[in-house]
C-alpha cells in the first residue's frame, strides 16, 4: 500500500473489523486506551467504535499537548504576555485554552497584550531578531514530536547571540505519562492495553515503551493514524491480550523504528534535561515527565529570566476535562458538554484542540449519540 486512500478502503476496514469480532472472547472486556490525541480524532472521525464489538471499548488518553497543559501554566503565560516589554509567541490552539477566570491568551491579546501566533519555533526566533527592543518569549508545548524544533530554535538563538529570546518550556514525555496512568489509583479505570502514539514514536522509537509494558504487564501497539492502521492495531492488541502477552509491537512500520531518530534525540539531550516532576492537567504531578533547559542554555530560559508564579490552579469546577484526560469519564459524562461548552466557547482545554477528546466527539460523535 502506497497511497492514503488505500489505508481508508471500506472493504478492507470491514474485513479487519470482522477479524476483531471473531477473535474477541465473549466472556471478557477489552479496555484499550489510545494515548495520542491524533488517534482520538481519527477514531471519532472514521467511526471506529461503530465497527467494534460491544466488549471492545476505546478510552481517550491524555495525548493532546494543548489539553494536558495545566491552568497554572496558562496563567503564568498570560502573566508573561502582560508584561509591557514581552512579546509572547506560541501555536494557535494554545491561545484559546482557558486559564483562571476563563481568561485566555487570545483574550489577553484583545486586551492589549502582545501575543502572536506562530507556526514554528523558528518563527519566534526571527521575531526576536527583527525586534531587538522586545523580549520575545516562545511558549513551547508538546510531546517529543515538537521538542526537537524548540531545541533547534534555542541553538539558533544562541548562535545569533539573541539576548532578547527565551523559552517558556512545557514539553512533556510520553513514556512517563503512560507510567503515571498505569501507576494511578483511579477507581473504575481498567486498562488492558495501549494504542501507542505515531509521530512521537518516530522520534523516540518503539523500545521507549518497553519498560512500561514489562513493569505493568500491558501491551502497547504503535499505530498509524489512518482507519486501517487503527483497526489493525486493535486486532494486534486483542491477540496479545488473548495470548496473555504484554509486548511492544509496531504496526506503523512505514515510519517507526525500534531506535527512533537518534539525531533528534541527541539534539534534545544537548539542550534539555528532565525535570524532577511536572504537573499535567488531570493527572497531577508525574515524576520525570517534563523537560527544562540545561544550565548551559539557562540564558534562554524564561523561568529564570522572569518571575513566574508556578502555582497549581484547579480546573473550572463544572469541567470534567481532568477526568476525561485520565480516561475515567467520557466527554458526554460532563454536564457542560454541548451546553455551555463548545469549540467556539470552550470551558476546558479538551474542547479547544481538534485532538482533544471533547472537540473530537463534538465534531463527529454527538450525531451518533442523537
C-alpha positions in Angstrom: 0.0 0.0 0.0 1.4 3.4 -1.1 -1.4 5.9 -1.1 -3.6 7.3 1.7 -6.8 6.2 0.0 -5.7 2.6 0.4 -5.5 3.0 4.1 -9.1 4.1 4.1 -10.5 1.3 2.0 -14.0 0.4 3.4 -13.9 -3.2 2.3 -10.6 -3.8 4.0 -11.9 -2.0 7.1 -14.9 -4.3 7.3 -12.6 -7.3 6.9 -10.3 -6.2 9.7 -13.4 -5.4 11.9 -14.7 -8.9 11.2 -11.4 -10.4 12.2 -11.6 -8.4 15.5 -15.1 -9.7 16.1 -14.0 -13.3 15.5 -11.1 -13.1 17.9 -12.6 -11.2 20.9 -13.8 -13.5 23.6 -17.4 -13.0 24.6 -16.7 -13.7 28.3 -14.3 -10.7 28.8 -14.0 -7.0 28.0 -11.2 -5.2 26.3 -10.4 -1.7 27.5 -7.9 0.0 25.2 -6.5 3.5 25.6 -5.4 5.4 22.6 -2.8 7.7 24.1 -2.4 10.1 21.2 -4.9 12.9 20.5 -4.4 12.3 16.8 -5.7 8.8 17.3 -8.7 10.2 19.3 -9.5 12.5 16.4 -9.1 9.6 13.8 -11.2 7.2 15.9 -14.1 9.7 16.1 -13.8 10.9 12.5 -13.9 7.5 11.0 -16.4 6.0 13.4 -14.1 3.2 14.5 -16.2 2.4 17.7 -19.2 1.6 15.4 -17.1 -1.2 13.8 -16.0 -2.8 17.1 -17.8 -5.4 19.2 -19.6 -4.1 22.3 -17.0 -5.6 24.6 -14.1 -3.6 23.0 -14.0 -0.1 24.4 -11.7 2.7 23.3 -10.7 5.0 26.1 -9.4 8.5 25.3 -6.0 9.2 26.8 -4.1 12.4 27.7 -2.1 12.6 24.4 -3.3 16.1 23.4 -0.5 18.5 24.3 -2.8 21.5 24.5 -5.2 19.6 26.7 -2.7 18.5 29.4 -1.2 22.0 30.0 -2.5 22.8 33.5 -4.4 26.0 34.3 -1.4 27.4 36.4 0.9 27.3 33.4 -1.6 29.1 31.2 -1.9 31.7 34.0 1.9 32.0 34.0 1.9 32.5 30.2 -0.8 35.2 30.4 1.2 37.0 33.2 4.3 36.9 30.9 2.3 38.2 27.9 1.0 41.1 30.0 4.5 42.4 30.8 5.0 45.6 28.8 8.4 44.5 27.4 7.3 41.0 26.4 6.1 39.6 23.0 4.8 36.1 23.6 4.7 33.7 20.7 3.0 30.3 20.6 0.9 28.0 18.5 -2.7 28.9 17.6 -4.6 26.3 19.7 -2.7 27.3 22.9 -4.0 30.8 22.6 -7.6 29.6 23.2 -7.0 27.4 26.3 -8.9 28.9 29.3 -6.9 29.9 32.3 -8.2 31.2 35.6 -11.5 33.1 35.3 -11.7 31.8 31.7 -9.1 34.3 30.6 -7.0 33.0 27.7 -4.0 34.3 25.8 -6.4 35.2 23.0 -8.4 37.4 25.3 -5.3 38.8 26.8 -4.3 39.8 23.3 -7.6 41.5 22.8 -6.9 43.4 26.0 -3.6 44.7 24.6 -1.0 42.1 25.4 1.5 41.4 22.6 0.6 37.8 21.8 1.5 36.4 18.4 0.6 33.1 16.8 3.4 31.3 15.1 3.6 28.0 13.1 7.1 27.2 14.2 9.6 27.9 16.9 12.0 29.3 14.3 9.4 32.0 13.6 9.7 33.2 17.2 13.5 33.4 16.8 13.0 35.5 13.6 10.7 37.9 15.5 13.3 38.3 18.2 16.0 39.1 15.7 13.7 41.6 14.0 12.7 43.3 17.2 15.7 43.7 19.4 13.9 46.1 21.7 11.4 43.5 22.7 11.8 40.4 25.0 10.4 37.6 22.8 9.2 34.5 24.8 8.3 31.3 23.0 5.7 29.3 24.8 6.8 25.8 23.9 4.4 22.9 24.3 4.2 19.4 23.0 5.4 15.9 23.3 8.6 14.5 21.9 7.5 15.4 18.4 7.7 19.2 18.8 10.7 19.2 21.2 13.5 19.0 18.5 12.2 22.1 16.7 12.3 24.0 20.0 15.8 22.7 20.6 16.9 24.0 17.2 15.4 27.4 17.9 17.4 27.6 21.2 20.5 26.6 19.3 19.8 29.2 16.6 19.2 32.0 19.1 22.5 31.1 20.9 24.4 31.1 17.5 22.9 34.6 16.7 23.6 35.9 20.2 20.0 36.9 20.8 19.8 38.2 24.3 16.1 39.0 23.9 14.8 35.5 23.2 13.7 32.9 25.8 11.6 29.8 26.0 8.8 29.1 28.5 9.2 25.3 28.3 6.2 23.0 28.7 7.5 20.0 26.7 6.4 16.7 28.2 7.3 13.0 27.9 5.0 10.2 26.7 6.5 7.1 28.4 6.5 8.8 31.7 2.8 9.7 31.3 1.9 6.1 30.4 3.8 5.1 33.6 1.8 7.7 35.5 -1.5 6.5 34.2 -0.7 2.8 35.0 0.5 3.7 38.4 -2.6 5.8 39.2 -5.3 4.8 41.7 -8.4 5.8 39.8 -11.3 3.6 40.7 -13.2 2.3 37.7 -10.3 2.8 35.3 -9.4 -0.6 33.9 -6.9 -0.8 31.0 -5.9 -3.8 29.1 -3.5 -2.2 26.5 -2.4 1.0 24.7 -2.6 2.2 21.1 0.8 3.9 21.1 1.4 7.3 19.5 2.7 7.5 16.0 4.6 10.8 15.5 6.1 10.6 19.0 7.4 7.1 18.3 9.1 8.3 15.1 11.4 10.3 17.3 11.8 8.1 20.4 11.4 4.7 18.8 9.2 1.8 19.8 11.6 0.5 22.5 10.9 3.5 24.7 7.7 1.9 25.8 9.2 -1.5 26.8 9.7 -0.6 30.5 6.1 0.4 31.0 4.8 -2.7 29.2 7.1 -5.0 31.1 6.5 -3.4 34.5 2.7 -3.2 34.3 2.0 -6.1 32.1 0.1 -4.1 29.5 0.7 -4.4 25.7 1.5 -1.4 23.6 0.9 -1.4 19.8 2.2 1.7 18.0 -0.3 2.7 15.3 -0.5 5.0 12.3 -3.4 7.5 12.0 -5.4 6.0 9.2 -8.5 3.9 9.9 -6.9 0.7 8.7 -3.9 1.4 10.9 -6.0 1.8 14.0 -8.2 -1.2 13.3 -5.1 -3.4 12.7 -3.5 -2.1 15.9 -6.7 -3.0 17.8 -6.6 -6.5 16.3 -2.9 -6.8 17.4 -3.8 -5.8 20.9 -6.7 -8.2 21.1 -4.4 -11.0 20.1 -1.8 -10.1 22.7 -4.4 -9.9 25.4 -5.9 -13.3 24.4 -2.4 -14.8 24.5 -1.5 -13.2 27.8 1.4 -11.3 26.3 2.5 -7.7 27.2 4.8 -6.7 24.4 5.6 -3.6 22.4 4.6 -4.2 18.8 4.9 -1.7 15.9 2.1 -1.6 13.4 3.4 1.7 12.0 6.5 0.2 10.4 6.5 2.5 7.5 7.6 5.3 9.8 8.6 4.0 13.2 11.8 2.0 14.0 12.9 0.4 17.3 15.5 3.1 18.0 13.8 6.2 16.6 15.5 9.3 15.3 18.9 9.2 17.1 19.9 12.6 15.7 16.8 14.3 17.1 17.3 12.5 20.4 20.9 13.8 20.6 19.7 17.3 19.9 17.1 17.2 22.6 19.6 15.8 25.1 22.0 18.6 24.3 19.5 21.4 25.0 17.2 19.9 27.6 17.2 17.9 30.8 14.4 16.1 32.7 12.5 17.9 35.5 12.1 16.2 38.8 8.4 16.3 38.2 5.9 18.2 36.1 2.2 18.9 36.5 -0.3 17.6 34.0 -3.9 18.7 33.8 -6.0 15.9 35.3 -3.0 13.7 36.1 -1.3 15.8 38.7 2.5 15.9 39.1 4.2 13.0 37.3 7.9 12.3 38.1 10.4 12.9 35.4 7.7 13.7 32.8 8.7 17.2 31.7 11.8 19.0 30.3 13.7 22.2 31.1 16.7 23.9 29.6 20.1 22.8 30.7 22.4 25.1 32.6 24.4 25.7 29.5 21.3 27.4 27.9 20.0 29.0 31.1 20.2 32.4 29.4 17.3 31.3 27.2 15.1 30.0 30.0 12.1 32.3 30.6 11.5 30.7 34.0 14.9 32.1 35.1 14.6 35.4 33.2 11.2 36.4 34.6 9.4 36.0 37.9 6.9 33.2 37.3 4.4 32.1 40.0 4.3 28.4 39.1 1.2 27.9 41.2 -1.0 24.9 40.9 -4.5 26.1 40.0 -7.6 23.9 39.9 -9.8 23.5 36.8 -13.2 25.0 36.4 -15.5 23.3 39.0 -18.0 22.2 36.4 -15.5 20.9 33.9 -14.6 17.2 33.8 -11.6 17.7 31.5 -9.2 16.2 34.1 -11.3 13.0 34.5 -11.6 12.7 30.7 -7.8 13.0 30.3 -7.4 10.2 32.8 -9.8 8.0 31.0 -12.3 7.7 33.8 -15.0 9.7 32.1 -16.2 10.3 28.5 -16.9 13.7 27.0 -20.7 13.1 27.3 -20.3 12.4 31.0 -19.5 16.1 31.5 -22.7 18.2 32.2 -21.1 21.2 30.3 -20.5 19.2 27.1 -22.5 20.7 24.2 -24.3 23.0 26.5 -22.2 26.0 27.7 -19.0 24.2 26.5 -18.5 24.1 22.7 -15.4 24.6 20.4 -16.5 28.2 20.0 -16.9 28.7 23.7 -14.6 26.2 25.5 -14.8 25.9 29.2 -11.9 23.4 29.3 -8.9 22.5 27.3 -10.3 19.2 25.9 -12.7 21.3 23.8 -10.0 23.5 22.3 -7.8 21.5 20.1 -9.1 19.2 17.3 -7.1 16.4 19.1 -9.0 17.0 22.3 -11.5 14.2 23.2 -14.4 16.7 23.7 -13.7 18.6 20.5 -13.4 15.3 18.5 -16.6 13.9 19.9 -18.4 17.2 19.4 -17.4 17.3 15.8 -18.0 13.6 14.9 -19.7 11.7 17.7 -22.6 13.7 19.1 -24.6 13.0 15.9 -24.4 9.2 16.6 -25.4 9.9 20.2 -28.6 11.6 19.0 
